[in-house]
Amino acid sequence: MCSILLARSLAAATDVWSSTTEVLEGKSCCMLLLNYLARKRTESGLVAGFTISVPWDALKSAASVEEPLNWLLFNKYLTNGLCRAVIRNRKVLEKVGDIDHVLKAQTIREFDERFTILQFGYKSCTDYYRDASPDKKLPSTAVPILCLNAADDPLSPQNAFPLSIVQGLPNVALLLTAHGGHIAFLQGLFPFGETYMERLFGQFVQAVFEHPSDIKKACGIKEEKMS
């Protein structure tokens, strides 16, 4: 459910970035990436971030995928995948919980209540979801970030988009499309080639590496003086 791709430039050093420059792209559960950028700020070791279909508010995402149709199409499948992962590692995990009870979970929320929060010391699923949600942590980020979301994404509902927060942040841009679903963003009559999210990511990375000064200026990031 979560994949993080690393784009690393090993080209010769420029006047702005070091010879090894990193950009992280996060898909779906890229809330991990945003939480990391918010926690580390200028010490993240990254020059930019790019997210696709991030669930901004885990509580609202959980409610969305518990709606009847979304449960049938998404929640049930994802929950079964989590349970299969537990089964594969049952010998280890049964030492720390009631695995039979965990495997009876019908939703992601039930799985988290019976397993995840116990593993990480949360008092409730609500506490866990609030802590995992990146929306209110965006003001703590300190690098340029481009976020791509679709209005028809059942795992990242439109009512959770942090529009008012992003409007006050010069380093964060939220690009919204009417369609695209969850990490799909297909384009063209025969959508078998490059997707919109792949094209956008390529353009963003190119801009980060080729026009770093302009991006820093637009984001209100001061240039570091070379010693």
Backbone as a chain_set.jsonl record, in Angstrom:
{"seq": "MCSILLARSLAAATDVWSSTTEVLEGKSCCMLLLNYLARKRTESGLVAGFTISVPWDALKSAASVEEPLNWLLFNKYLTNGLCRAVIRNRKVLEKVGDIDHVLKAQTIREFDERFTILQFGYKSCTDYYRDASPDKKLPSTAVPILCLNAADDPLSPQNAFPLSIVQGLPNVALLLTAHGGHIAFLQGLFPFGETYMERLFGQFVQAVFEHPSDIKKACGIKEEKMS", "coords": {"N": [[0.827, -1.199, 0.0], [2.094, 1.098, 0.277], [4.582, 2.789, -1.367], [7.842, 3.968, -1.827], [9.828, 5.895, -3.794], [13.136, 6.558, -4.724], [14.88, 9.172, -6.044], [17.977, 9.782, -7.147], [20.573, 12.004, -7.689], [23.639, 11.671, -9.149], [25.286, 13.302, -10.405], [27.797, 15.792, -11.295], [28.699, 18.197, -8.776], [26.582, 21.007, -8.183], [26.248, 24.599, -7.92], [24.503, 24.907, -5.911], [23.308, 22.53, -4.78], [24.564, 19.57, -3.167], [26.807, 16.958, -4.4], [25.421, 14.626, -4.248], [22.125, 14.404, -4.451], [18.858, 14.262, -3.196], [15.495, 13.339, -3.821], [12.338, 12.574, -2.624], [9.653, 10.505, -3.531], [6.398, 9.767, -2.669], [3.859, 7.303, -2.648], [0.403, 6.841, -2.113], [0.461, 5.808, 0.928], [2.06, 7.956, 1.574], [1.99, 9.605, 3.678], [3.839, 8.956, 5.532], [6.181, 9.988, 4.461], [5.609, 12.772, 4.484], [5.246, 13.211, 7.223], [7.802, 12.639, 8.083], [9.28, 14.693, 6.81], [8.17, 16.877, 8.107], [8.974, 16.446, 10.718], [11.778, 16.399, 10.599], [12.446, 18.708, 9.224], [14.712, 21.069, 8.087], [16.731, 19.281, 8.33], [16.321, 16.94, 6.999], [17.725, 15.848, 4.922], [16.869, 15.924, 2.371], [15.956, 17.573, -0.702], [13.521, 18.1, -1.778], [10.03, 17.114, -1.941], [7.541, 14.809, -3.151], [4.249, 13.881, -3.421], [1.704, 11.404, -3.907], [-1.665, 10.886, -3.976], [-2.012, 11.062, -1.161], [-3.383, 10.132, 1.98], [-4.859, 12.491, 3.768], [-6.159, 12.903, 6.225], [-6.412, 10.463, 8.429], [-8.575, 9.5, 9.904], [-10.823, 10.409, 8.49], [-10.329, 9.14, 6.106], [-10.56, 6.465, 6.873], [-13.281, 6.39, 7.517], [-14.354, 6.868, 5.004], [-13.593, 4.611, 3.438], [-15.089, 2.735, 4.692], [-17.628, 2.963, 3.85], [-20.353, 1.306, 2.208], [-19.941, 0.484, -0.659], [-17.253, 1.197, -1.065], [-16.092, -0.325, 0.932], [-16.487, -2.893, -0.065], [-15.038, -2.824, -2.476], [-12.466, -1.915, -1.798], [-11.704, -1.811, 1.039], [-12.174, -4.384, 2.132], [-10.444, -5.978, 0.573], [-7.909, -4.851, 1.179], [-7.81, -5.275, 3.946], [-7.833, -8.066, 4.046], [-5.354, -8.506, 2.899], [-3.655, -7.5, 4.88], [-4.22, -9.317, 6.906], [-3.267, -11.654, 5.764], [-0.563, -11.115, 5.784], [-0.08, -11.215, 8.504], [-0.618, -13.901, 8.993], [1.491, -15.104, 7.622], [3.549, -14.505, 9.295], [2.929, -15.586, 11.715], [4.012, -17.213, 13.796], [5.82, -15.597, 15.095], [4.335, -13.299, 15.741], [2.194, -14.199, 17.323], [3.077, -14.239, 19.851], [2.699, -11.798, 20.909], [0.05, -11.06, 20.895], [-3.534, -11.715, 20.427], [-3.923, -13.59, 17.906], [-5.915, -14.996, 16.522], [-8.148, -13.438, 17.015], [-7.372, -11.09, 15.751], [-7.333, -11.913, 13.069], [-9.981, -12.071, 12.456], [-10.821, -9.618, 11.754], [-12.73, -7.291, 9.893], [-12.452, -4.892, 8.696], [-10.078, -2.274, 7.918], [-9.839, -0.568, 10.066], [-10.717, -2.173, 12.209], [-8.691, -4.078, 12.165], [-6.511, -2.47, 12.85], [-7.29, -1.7, 15.414], [-7.168, -4.122, 16.766], [-4.612, -4.99, 16.405], [-2.476, -3.172, 15.309], [-2.393, -0.778, 16.969], [-1.773, -1.886, 19.389], [0.759, -2.854, 19.001], [2.253, -0.557, 18.766], [1.767, 0.986, 20.962], [-0.446, 2.753, 21.266], [-3.356, 4.271, 22.734], [-5.83, 4.213, 21.572], [-7.54, 3.723, 18.415], [-8.246, 6.108, 17.329], [-6.39, 7.915, 18.432], [-4.089, 6.895, 17.22], [-4.629, 7.276, 14.456], [-4.874, 10.051, 14.344], [-2.293, 10.807, 15.013], [-0.915, 9.783, 12.863], [-1.841, 11.227, 10.705], [-0.982, 13.645, 8.251], [-1.851, 16.238, 7.692], [-2.097, 18.563, 9.454], [0.527, 18.896, 10.086], [1.923, 19.974, 8.062], [2.734, 22.774, 8.14], [5.172, 22.608, 9.436], [7.02, 21.689, 7.663], [9.934, 22.146, 5.545], [10.967, 22.117, 2.991], [10.552, 22.289, -0.622], [7.426, 21.014, -1.671], [5.333, 19.03, -3.629], [2.052, 18.05, -4.014], [-0.137, 15.629, -5.21], [-3.486, 15.003, -5.732], [-6.688, 13.379, -6.202], [-10.109, 14.211, -6.745], [-11.894, 12.15, -6.724], [-10.946, 10.088, -5.175], [-11.296, 7.359, -3.15], [-9.83, 6.616, -0.911], [-8.645, 8.865, -0.045], [-10.494, 11.152, 0.799], [-12.264, 14.01, -0.508], [-13.172, 15.85, 1.382], [-11.187, 15.949, 3.206], [-9.025, 17.297, 2.255], [-6.401, 19.55, 2.859], [-6.93, 22.417, 2.296], [-7.07, 25.112, 3.299], [-4.839, 25.172, 4.944], [-2.684, 24.695, 3.198], [-2.844, 26.941, 1.581], [-1.593, 28.917, 3.021], [1.065, 28.302, 2.954], [4.116, 28.748, 1.479], [5.874, 26.841, 0.503], [4.541, 24.533, -0.152], [2.56, 22.909, -2.537], [-0.622, 22.019, -3.648], [-1.976, 19.985, -5.913], [-4.917, 19.406, -7.522], [-7.073, 17.113, -9.126], [-10.034, 16.38, -11.04], [-10.553, 13.749, -11.617], [-8.897, 10.556, -11.275], [-8.663, 8.814, -9.283], [-7.277, 6.509, -6.91], [-3.932, 6.634, -6.8], [-3.838, 6.338, -9.655], [-4.483, 8.035, -12.107], [-4.617, 7.91, -14.956], [-4.21, 8.623, -18.472], [-5.347, 9.775, -21.685], [-6.946, 8.205, -24.564], [-6.383, 5.522, -24.871], [-5.114, 4.315, -22.263], [-2.339, 3.19, -21.77], [0.243, 3.888, -21.668], [2.583, 6.252, -20.409], [1.597, 7.575, -17.297], [-0.343, 10.329, -15.925], [0.614, 11.075, -13.398], [3.204, 10.075, -13.443], [4.361, 11.584, -15.479], [4.122, 14.144, -14.389], [5.718, 13.878, -12.096], [8.242, 13.503, -13.261], [8.605, 16.01, -14.481], [8.618, 17.639, -12.238], [10.885, 16.758, -10.781], [12.85, 17.379, -12.654], [12.641, 20.167, -12.677], [13.387, 20.735, -10.045], [16.091, 20.005, -10.034], [17.176, 21.457, -12.175], [16.412, 24.107, -11.889], [16.962, 25.124, -9.224], [17.441, 27.467, -7.693], [15.374, 29.229, -8.427], [13.145, 27.811, -7.536], [13.636, 27.659, -4.792], [13.492, 30.376, -4.168], [10.822, 30.964, -4.81], [9.592, 29.459, -2.879], [10.286, 30.727, -0.605], [12.672, 30.051, 0.605], [15.797, 30.515, 1.952], [18.913, 30.979, 0.31], [21.78, 28.953, 0.811], [24.917, 30.015, 1.858], [27.931, 29.436, 0.181], [30.832, 28.041, 1.564]], "CA": [[0.0, 0.0, 0.0], [2.975, 2.257, 0.304], [5.869, 2.63, -2.041], [8.631, 5.191, -1.85], [10.857, 5.827, -4.809], [14.228, 7.489, -4.475], [15.578, 9.673, -7.223], [19.253, 10.3, -6.656], [21.441, 12.566, -8.714], [25.051, 11.45, -8.892], [26.013, 14.162, -11.329], [28.767, 16.687, -10.66], [28.087, 19.147, -7.851], [26.212, 22.318, -8.693], [26.56, 25.664, -6.969], [23.477, 24.967, -4.867], [23.149, 21.27, -4.088], [25.746, 18.721, -3.09], [26.903, 16.037, -5.526], [24.387, 13.609, -4.085], [20.909, 15.127, -4.136], [17.77, 13.301, -3.099], [14.096, 13.727, -3.823], [11.515, 11.402, -2.314], [8.284, 10.443, -4.016], [5.616, 8.802, -1.903], [2.561, 6.949, -3.2], [-0.612, 6.331, -1.206], [0.784, 6.063, 2.332], [3.169, 8.907, 1.658], [1.902, 10.324, 4.944], [5.117, 8.677, 6.184], [7.138, 10.957, 3.933], [5.275, 14.111, 4.971], [5.534, 13.248, 8.657], [9.265, 12.697, 8.208], [9.714, 16.036, 6.43], [7.737, 17.806, 9.151], [9.762, 16.209, 11.928], [13.191, 16.7, 10.374], [12.559, 20.061, 8.657], [15.892, 21.292, 7.248], [17.703, 18.21, 8.552], [15.793, 15.712, 6.391], [18.647, 15.332, 3.923], [16.174, 15.969, 1.084], [15.77, 18.913, -1.25], [12.132, 18.257, -2.189], [9.159, 15.958, -1.755], [6.437, 14.692, -4.108], [3.322, 12.877, -2.912], [0.608, 11.001, -4.779], [-2.831, 10.289, -3.306], [-1.789, 10.934, 0.281], [-4.55, 10.264, 2.857], [-4.514, 13.63, 4.62], [-6.744, 12.702, 7.554], [-6.645, 9.019, 8.496], [-9.915, 9.245, 10.426], [-11.766, 10.601, 7.388], [-10.057, 8.082, 5.13], [-11.143, 5.235, 7.414], [-14.733, 6.494, 7.372], [-14.673, 6.786, 3.579], [-13.471, 3.234, 2.931], [-16.058, 1.893, 5.392], [-18.905, 3.063, 3.154], [-20.615, -0.027, 1.64], [-19.276, 0.174, -1.922], [-15.805, 1.291, -0.86], [-15.674, -1.49, 1.73], [-16.466, -4.061, -0.939], [-14.013, -2.691, -3.514], [-11.128, -1.592, -1.304], [-11.426, -2.119, 2.441], [-12.13, -5.838, 2.322], [-9.224, -6.478, -0.068], [-6.743, -4.401, 1.94], [-7.83, -5.96, 5.241], [-7.399, -9.447, 3.798], [-3.913, -8.467, 2.681], [-3.022, -7.342, 6.19], [-4.366, -10.584, 7.634], [-2.344, -12.631, 5.168], [0.779, -10.786, 6.273], [-0.012, -11.727, 9.876], [-0.544, -15.365, 8.911], [2.845, -15.481, 7.206], [4.475, -14.28, 10.41], [2.154, -15.93, 12.905], [4.832, -17.775, 14.867], [6.442, -14.489, 15.831], [3.34, -12.34, 16.206], [1.277, -14.743, 18.322], [3.656, -14.014, 21.175], [2.367, -10.452, 21.39], [-1.358, -10.735, 20.757], [-4.506, -12.753, 20.098], [-3.916, -13.594, 16.45], [-7.219, -15.45, 16.035], [-9.023, -12.265, 17.074], [-6.894, -10.174, 14.707], [-7.683, -12.446, 11.752], [-11.422, -11.924, 12.25], [-11.073, -8.218, 11.399], [-13.434, -7.104, 8.628], [-12.076, -3.59, 8.149], [-8.744, -1.817, 8.301], [-9.935, -0.005, 11.415], [-10.757, -3.291, 13.153], [-7.346, -4.651, 12.209], [-5.661, -1.558, 13.62], [-7.711, -1.76, 16.816], [-6.805, -5.414, 17.355], [-3.203, -5.325, 16.199], [-1.512, -2.082, 15.111], [-2.223, 0.13, 18.109], [-1.146, -2.638, 20.478], [2.182, -2.98, 18.693], [2.933, 0.737, 18.852], [1.499, 1.64, 22.23], [-1.504, 3.768, 21.251], [-4.495, 3.941, 23.575], [-7.0, 3.989, 20.727], [-7.344, 3.894, 16.981], [-8.359, 7.545, 17.08], [-5.079, 8.501, 18.732], [-3.158, 6.423, 16.193], [-4.934, 7.929, 13.186], [-4.541, 11.476, 14.462], [-0.838, 10.928, 15.003], [-0.424, 9.424, 11.53], [-2.318, 12.181, 9.704], [0.021, 14.686, 8.005], [-2.407, 17.526, 7.284], [-1.774, 19.677, 10.35], [1.981, 18.97, 10.267], [2.512, 20.627, 6.897], [3.449, 24.017, 8.445], [6.512, 22.337, 9.968], [7.919, 21.274, 6.586], [10.853, 23.23, 5.172], [11.473, 21.934, 1.628], [9.466, 22.338, -1.603], [6.639, 19.782, -1.732], [4.205, 19.032, -4.557], [1.132, 16.974, -3.64], [-1.143, 15.344, -6.233], [-4.657, 14.275, -5.236], [-7.869, 13.368, -7.064], [-11.351, 14.422, -6.001], [-12.669, 10.904, -6.671], [-10.135, 9.078, -4.487], [-12.018, 6.883, -1.968], [-8.933, 6.474, 0.235], [-8.278, 10.217, 0.376], [-11.704, 11.891, 0.445], [-12.121, 15.43, -0.786], [-13.431, 16.656, 2.579], [-9.994, 15.952, 4.062], [-7.949, 18.067, 1.643], [-6.045, 20.684, 3.732], [-6.84, 23.583, 1.42], [-6.768, 26.344, 4.039], [-3.468, 25.075, 5.46], [-1.75, 24.825, 2.075], [-2.893, 28.313, 1.069], [-0.688, 29.77, 3.789], [2.421, 27.738, 2.932], [4.773, 28.991, 0.187], [6.683, 25.696, 0.051], [3.689, 23.374, -0.443], [1.546, 23.083, -3.578], [-1.567, 20.905, -3.712], [-2.564, 19.906, -7.249], [-6.112, 18.572, -7.458], [-7.733, 16.772, -10.383], [-11.393, 15.879, -10.849], [-10.491, 12.29, -11.688], [-7.559, 10.004, -11.062], [-8.784, 7.736, -8.31], [-6.174, 6.347, -5.964], [-2.678, 6.358, -7.521], [-4.087, 5.888, -11.027], [-4.167, 9.199, -12.949], [-4.397, 7.492, -16.332], [-4.511, 9.678, -19.425], [-5.457, 9.351, -23.071], [-8.023, 7.293, -24.933], [-5.865, 4.184, -24.572], [-4.159, 4.653, -21.184], [-1.388, 2.112, -21.517], [1.589, 4.443, -21.612], [2.942, 7.049, -19.244], [0.461, 8.158, -16.591], [-0.193, 11.745, -15.599], [1.447, 11.245, -12.204], [4.59, 9.824, -13.83], [4.817, 12.748, -16.243], [4.251, 15.263, -13.462], [6.878, 13.627, -11.251], [9.433, 13.773, -14.06], [8.732, 17.452, -14.65], [8.958, 18.23, -10.944], [12.282, 16.436, -10.492], [13.665, 18.16, -13.578], [12.639, 21.548, -12.202], [14.156, 20.796, -8.795], [17.52, 19.901, -10.316], [17.639, 22.43, -13.161], [16.092, 25.478, -11.476], [16.878, 25.109, -7.758], [17.387, 28.816, -7.124], [14.033, 29.766, -8.653], [12.21, 27.103, -6.665], [13.881, 28.109, -3.417], [12.992, 31.743, -4.043], [9.364, 30.896, -4.807], [9.167, 28.827, -1.625], [10.744, 31.524, 0.526], [13.798, 29.378, 1.251], [17.012, 31.288, 1.757], [20.059, 30.267, -0.248], [22.887, 28.736, 1.732], [26.165, 30.566, 1.352], [28.999, 28.455, 0.018], [32.013, 28.412, 2.337]], "C": [[0.859, 1.244, 0.0], [4.248, 1.947, -0.445], [6.566, 3.966, -2.07], [9.755, 4.998, -2.843], [11.89, 6.9, -4.539], [14.872, 7.879, -5.787], [16.856, 10.332, -6.745], [20.096, 10.796, -7.816], [22.886, 12.374, -8.307], [25.898, 12.272, -9.859], [26.99, 15.035, -10.558], [28.036, 17.715, -9.817], [27.75, 20.449, -8.556], [26.575, 23.346, -7.646], [25.594, 25.669, -5.796], [23.406, 23.676, -4.074], [24.465, 20.509, -4.046], [25.737, 17.734, -4.248], [25.911, 14.888, -5.423], [23.128, 14.294, -3.583], [19.74, 14.166, -4.176], [16.403, 13.972, -3.098], [13.303, 12.469, -3.51], [10.128, 11.572, -2.906], [7.562, 9.403, -3.187], [4.276, 8.567, -2.563], [1.666, 6.397, -2.099], [-0.286, 6.656, 0.249], [1.988, 6.98, 2.469], [2.978, 9.857, 2.831], [3.183, 10.091, 5.75], [6.164, 9.692, 5.751], [6.87, 12.346, 4.486], [5.548, 14.242, 6.465], [7.032, 13.333, 8.911], [9.776, 14.1, 7.89], [9.322, 17.065, 7.486], [8.587, 17.663, 10.406], [11.212, 16.659, 11.757], [13.434, 18.114, 9.845], [13.789, 20.185, 7.763], [16.936, 20.197, 7.397], [17.25, 16.881, 7.936], [16.77, 15.077, 5.414], [18.054, 15.333, 2.528], [16.03, 17.407, 0.612], [14.327, 19.154, -1.673], [11.355, 16.981, -1.905], [8.017, 15.983, -2.759], [5.521, 13.576, -3.624], [2.191, 12.623, -3.898], [-0.471, 10.324, -3.939], [-2.624, 10.1, -1.809], [-3.12, 11.019, 1.036], [-4.257, 11.353, 3.897], [-4.995, 13.465, 6.053], [-7.15, 11.235, 7.662], [-8.031, 8.673, 9.028], [-10.957, 9.365, 9.32], [-11.563, 9.55, 6.301], [-10.684, 6.766, 5.582], [-12.657, 5.234, 7.249], [-15.149, 6.324, 5.911], [-14.631, 5.348, 3.069], [-14.366, 2.253, 3.686], [-17.466, 2.047, 4.814], [-19.115, 1.773, 2.351], [-19.85, -0.363, 0.36], [-17.759, 0.2, -1.774], [-15.278, 0.131, -0.015], [-15.522, -2.713, 0.835], [-15.303, -4.01, -1.93], [-12.601, -2.556, -2.962], [-10.833, -2.14, 0.095], [-11.273, -3.621, 2.68], [-10.835, -6.42, 1.767], [-7.985, -6.114, 0.74], [-6.663, -5.092, 3.299], [-7.375, -7.409, 5.095], [-5.896, -9.518, 3.574], [-3.147, -8.327, 3.979], [-3.08, -8.65, 6.98], [-3.438, -11.66, 7.073], [-0.911, -12.387, 5.628], [0.972, -11.3, 7.697], [0.132, -13.245, 9.869], [0.862, -15.822, 8.546], [3.848, -15.376, 8.346], [3.86, -14.668, 11.747], [3.022, -16.412, 14.061], [5.482, -16.69, 15.717], [5.384, -13.614, 16.484], [2.417, -12.888, 17.284], [1.814, -14.602, 19.744], [3.215, -12.676, 21.77], [0.891, -10.094, 21.227], [-2.216, -11.938, 20.416], [-4.684, -12.767, 18.582], [-5.255, -14.054, 15.874], [-8.208, -14.287, 16.001], [-8.652, -11.271, 15.98], [-7.399, -10.623, 13.34], [-9.178, -12.403, 11.464], [-11.801, -10.496, 11.862], [-11.708, -8.123, 10.015], [-13.103, -5.775, 7.965], [-10.66, -3.25, 8.591], [-8.765, -1.278, 9.722], [-9.957, -1.117, 12.466], [-9.388, -3.948, 13.28], [-6.425, -3.776, 13.05], [-6.001, -1.589, 15.104], [-7.209, -3.028, 17.505], [-5.309, -5.719, 17.27], [-2.274, -4.105, 16.225], [-1.302, -1.231, 16.351], [-1.576, -0.58, 19.293], [0.356, -2.744, 20.262], [2.94, -1.682, 18.938], [2.523, 1.575, 20.055], [0.47, 2.752, 22.223], [-2.679, 3.31, 22.103], [-5.734, 3.609, 22.745], [-6.641, 4.183, 19.262], [-7.419, 5.375, 16.618], [-7.035, 8.241, 17.333], [-4.059, 8.137, 17.651], [-3.379, 7.157, 14.874], [-4.606, 9.42, 13.229], [-3.038, 11.696, 14.395], [-0.271, 10.662, 13.612], [-0.796, 10.449, 10.466], [-1.332, 13.329, 9.512], [-0.539, 16.083, 7.779], [-1.958, 18.697, 8.149], [-0.271, 19.816, 10.615], [2.67, 19.683, 9.111], [3.248, 21.921, 7.221], [4.856, 23.804, 8.984], [7.497, 21.917, 8.88], [8.752, 22.454, 6.103], [11.479, 23.05, 3.795], [10.296, 22.03, 0.66], [8.756, 20.987, -1.706], [5.486, 19.971, -2.71], [3.343, 17.816, -4.255], [0.048, 16.828, -4.705], [-2.26, 14.499, -5.635], [-5.795, 14.366, -6.236], [-9.129, 13.481, -6.219], [-12.168, 13.145, -5.871], [-11.89, 9.757, -6.027], [-10.852, 8.609, -3.221], [-11.143, 6.747, -0.728], [-8.442, 7.824, 0.751], [-9.426, 11.143, -0.003], [-11.482, 13.396, 0.351], [-12.324, 16.293, 0.456], [-12.246, 16.696, 3.538], [-8.852, 16.78, 3.47], [-7.647, 19.316, 2.481], [-5.874, 21.987, 2.956], [-6.429, 24.846, 2.167], [-5.346, 26.337, 4.576], [-2.464, 25.327, 4.344], [-1.709, 26.253, 1.547], [-1.931, 29.242, 1.796], [0.753, 29.303, 3.779], [3.073, 27.945, 1.569], [5.543, 27.795, -0.35], [5.865, 24.464, -0.318], [2.654, 23.735, -1.504], [0.684, 21.827, -3.628], [-2.266, 20.948, -5.064], [-3.713, 18.909, -7.228], [-6.684, 18.346, -8.85], [-9.124, 16.231, -10.086], [-11.408, 14.356, -10.814], [-9.043, 11.823, -11.542], [-7.576, 8.862, -10.076], [-7.63, 7.706, -7.334], [-4.953, 5.812, -6.705], [-2.919, 5.734, -8.897], [-3.665, 6.985, -12.006], [-3.79, 8.788, -14.374], [-4.764, 8.629, -17.273], [-4.551, 9.114, -20.84], [-6.579, 8.361, -23.301], [-7.646, 5.845, -24.647], [-4.747, 4.335, -23.533], [-3.191, 3.532, -20.826], [0.043, 2.616, -21.402], [1.847, 5.18, -20.316], [1.703, 7.654, -18.605], [0.725, 9.626, -16.297], [0.732, 11.939, -14.402], [2.917, 10.993, -12.523], [5.161, 11.016, -14.59], [5.045, 13.942, -15.322], [5.474, 15.101, -12.567], [8.172, 13.925, -12.005], [9.672, 15.255, -14.24], [9.16, 18.128, -13.35], [10.423, 17.986, -10.599], [13.216, 17.243, -11.389], [13.763, 19.61, -13.12], [13.477, 21.709, -10.94], [15.649, 20.81, -9.073], [18.033, 20.994, -11.247], [17.384, 23.878, -12.759], [15.973, 25.578, -9.955], [16.736, 26.49, -7.142], [15.999, 29.414, -7.26], [13.016, 29.114, -7.725], [12.386, 27.533, -5.216], [13.313, 29.505, -3.191], [11.475, 31.755, -3.958], [8.82, 30.335, -3.501], [9.608, 29.609, -0.395], [11.873, 30.892, 1.295], [15.073, 30.137, 0.937], [18.131, 30.406, 1.215], [21.137, 30.112, 0.815], [24.17, 29.263, 1.108], [27.23, 29.483, 1.308], [30.229, 28.915, 0.766], [33.26, 28.273, 1.497]], "O": [[0.362, 2.34, -0.26], [4.911, 0.946, -0.174], [5.934, 4.993, -2.316], [10.537, 4.053, -2.742], [11.549, 8.023, -4.166], [15.347, 7.032, -6.543], [16.819, 11.326, -6.021], [20.3, 10.088, -8.802], [23.316, 12.851, -7.257], [27.069, 11.974, -10.094], [27.014, 15.024, -9.327], [26.892, 18.066, -10.105], [28.501, 20.936, -9.4], [27.141, 23.012, -6.605], [25.829, 26.351, -4.798], [23.44, 23.699, -2.844], [25.377, 20.794, -4.822], [24.766, 17.676, -5.002], [25.601, 14.246, -6.427], [23.063, 14.717, -2.429], [19.639, 13.344, -5.087], [16.188, 15.01, -2.471], [13.573, 11.409, -4.075], [9.511, 12.632, -2.8], [8.05, 8.286, -3.017], [3.62, 9.516, -2.994], [2.096, 5.598, -1.267], [-0.723, 7.69, 0.754], [2.824, 6.809, 3.357], [3.731, 10.822, 2.967], [3.568, 10.935, 6.559], [6.936, 10.192, 6.569], [7.8, 13.032, 4.914], [6.03, 15.28, 6.918], [7.478, 14.013, 9.836], [10.611, 14.636, 8.618], [10.061, 18.019, 7.73], [8.884, 18.651, 11.077], [11.8, 17.236, 12.673], [14.529, 18.653, 10.009], [13.894, 19.466, 6.769], [17.925, 20.184, 6.665], [17.745, 15.82, 8.315], [16.655, 13.89, 5.109], [18.661, 14.804, 1.597], [15.986, 18.339, 1.415], [13.942, 20.3, -1.905], [11.929, 15.919, -1.662], [7.574, 17.055, -3.173], [5.969, 12.445, -3.437], [1.777, 13.522, -4.631], [-0.218, 9.318, -3.277], [-3.025, 9.078, -1.253], [-3.918, 11.912, 0.748], [-3.469, 11.127, 4.815], [-4.298, 13.852, 6.991], [-8.132, 10.817, 7.047], [-8.603, 7.654, 8.639], [-11.862, 8.537, 9.216], [-12.52, 9.124, 5.655], [-11.268, 6.04, 4.777], [-13.251, 4.218, 6.888], [-16.174, 5.709, 5.619], [-15.531, 4.917, 2.349], [-14.398, 1.067, 3.357], [-18.39, 1.349, 5.231], [-18.142, 1.201, 1.859], [-19.178, -1.393, 0.3], [-17.063, -0.671, -2.296], [-14.159, -0.339, -0.222], [-14.56, -3.471, 0.954], [-14.661, -5.027, -2.195], [-11.644, -3.025, -3.578], [-9.842, -2.841, 0.305], [-10.342, -4.06, 3.355], [-10.2, -7.255, 2.41], [-7.115, -6.954, 0.965], [-5.577, -5.454, 3.752], [-6.62, -7.916, 5.924], [-5.24, -10.467, 4.002], [-2.109, -8.961, 4.165], [-2.112, -9.037, 7.636], [-2.892, -12.473, 7.819], [-0.143, -13.327, 5.834], [2.055, -11.764, 8.056], [0.907, -13.807, 10.642], [1.365, -16.805, 9.092], [4.866, -16.068, 8.361], [4.236, -14.132, 12.789], [2.771, -16.039, 15.207], [5.665, -16.861, 16.922], [5.519, -13.232, 17.646], [1.899, -12.114, 18.09], [1.091, -14.819, 20.717], [3.339, -12.448, 22.973], [0.521, -8.933, 21.404], [-1.712, -13.03, 20.15], [-5.51, -12.03, 18.045], [-5.684, -13.545, 14.838], [-9.007, -14.169, 15.072], [-9.53, -10.677, 15.355], [-7.844, -9.798, 12.541], [-9.596, -12.672, 10.338], [-12.98, -10.2, 11.663], [-11.275, -8.794, 9.078], [-13.437, -5.56, 6.8], [-10.116, -3.857, 9.513], [-7.83, -1.498, 10.492], [-9.291, -1.012, 13.495], [-8.976, -4.329, 14.375], [-5.652, -4.28, 13.864], [-5.112, -1.515, 15.953], [-6.868, -3.006, 18.688], [-4.804, -6.594, 17.973], [-1.386, -4.021, 17.073], [-0.163, -0.983, 16.748], [-0.906, 0.053, 20.109], [1.133, -2.727, 21.216], [4.124, -1.701, 19.276], [2.893, 2.745, 20.154], [0.505, 3.619, 23.096], [-2.968, 2.116, 22.189], [-6.581, 2.821, 23.165], [-5.591, 4.727, 18.921], [-6.732, 5.834, 15.705], [-6.606, 9.07, 16.531], [-3.266, 8.977, 17.226], [-2.422, 7.609, 14.246], [-4.113, 9.978, 12.249], [-2.569, 12.66, 13.789], [0.74, 11.25, 13.228], [-0.133, 10.532, 9.432], [-0.887, 13.929, 10.491], [0.235, 17.036, 7.683], [-1.49, 19.711, 7.63], [0.154, 20.751, 11.293], [3.867, 19.965, 9.177], [4.303, 22.167, 6.636], [5.657, 24.738, 8.988], [8.693, 21.801, 9.15], [8.344, 23.609, 6.228], [12.428, 23.757, 3.457], [9.15, 21.868, 1.077], [9.403, 19.945, -1.814], [4.75, 20.954, -2.628], [3.833, 16.687, -4.241], [-0.611, 17.807, -5.057], [-2.016, 13.417, -5.1], [-5.867, 15.31, -7.023], [-9.212, 12.924, -5.124], [-13.042, 13.055, -5.008], [-12.154, 8.588, -6.308], [-11.005, 9.401, -2.291], [-11.655, 6.759, 0.392], [-7.892, 7.915, 1.848], [-9.348, 11.844, -1.012], [-10.634, 13.966, 1.037], [-11.716, 17.356, 0.573], [-12.286, 17.388, 4.556], [-7.817, 16.949, 4.116], [-8.568, 20.074, 2.785], [-4.798, 22.585, 2.963], [-5.541, 25.572, 1.72], [-4.711, 27.389, 4.656], [-1.508, 26.081, 4.52], [-0.658, 26.726, 1.114], [-1.502, 30.251, 1.235], [1.583, 29.842, 4.51], [2.615, 27.363, 0.586], [5.836, 27.741, -1.544], [6.425, 23.456, -0.75], [1.957, 24.742, -1.386], [1.199, 20.709, -3.648], [-3.059, 21.851, -5.327], [-3.519, 17.725, -6.953], [-6.768, 19.274, -9.654], [-9.367, 15.688, -9.009], [-12.181, 13.75, -10.072], [-8.102, 12.605, -11.671], [-6.654, 8.049, -10.021], [-7.073, 8.744, -6.974], [-4.948, 4.675, -7.178], [-2.292, 4.739, -9.26], [-2.623, 6.882, -12.654], [-2.79, 9.247, -14.926], [-5.546, 9.507, -16.908], [-3.891, 8.124, -21.155], [-7.097, 7.756, -22.362], [-8.484, 5.044, -24.233], [-3.576, 4.467, -23.888], [-3.224, 2.996, -19.718], [0.951, 1.852, -21.074], [1.379, 4.772, -19.252], [0.846, 8.191, -19.307], [1.853, 10.106, -16.402], [1.545, 12.863, -14.389], [3.79, 11.63, -11.935], [6.306, 11.41, -14.371], [6.035, 14.661, -15.456], [6.187, 16.069, -12.306], [9.091, 14.529, -11.452], [10.811, 15.716, -14.164], [9.958, 19.066, -13.356], [11.123, 18.905, -10.173], [14.251, 17.733, -10.936], [14.836, 20.212, -13.168], [14.192, 22.699, -10.783], [16.395, 21.544, -8.424], [19.183, 21.417, -11.135], [18.068, 24.782, -13.239], [14.965, 26.076, -9.454], [15.995, 26.668, -6.176], [15.495, 30.036, -6.325], [12.131, 29.784, -7.193], [11.408, 27.747, -4.499], [12.723, 29.781, -2.146], [10.901, 32.468, -3.136], [7.723, 30.692, -3.07], [9.335, 29.199, 0.734], [12.037, 31.144, 2.489], [15.387, 30.372, -0.23], [18.277, 29.248, 1.606], [21.376, 31.017, 1.614], [24.464, 28.976, -0.052], [27.411, 28.72, 2.257], [30.639, 30.068, 0.625], [34.361, 28.542, 1.978]]}, "num_chains": 1, "name": "protein.A"}
